[in-house]
Amino acid sequence: MCELCKQHGRGNRWYLNPENYARPFYRKVEKEKEKEQWQVLIQD
């Protein structure tokens, strides 16, 4: 078993756990929303 599976997967394959993807995806969406808001403010 690889080190990432031991550290993040609780003994299982970490990449099969959707919780490992939820937080980074949320952050990405929030950053995109923030960029859009700033662009609107700058254009006005």
MOBELCOR-V107973 format. One line per field, one symbol per residue. ss: DSSP state (H for helix, E for strand, - for the rest). psi: psi as a letter, one per 40 degrees, with the letter a starting at -180 (. if undefined). burial: I if it has 9 or more other ideal C-beta (glycine too) atoms within 8 Angstrom, else O. A space follows every 10 residues. Layout:
ss=???
psi=???
burial=???
//
This chain:
ss=--HHHHHH-- ---HHH--HH HHHHHHHHHH HHHHHHHHHH HHH-
psi=iidddddeef eahdeehdde dddddddddd dddddddddd ddd.
burial=OOOOIOOOIO OOOIOOIOOO OOOOOOOOOO OOOOOOOOOO OOOO
//
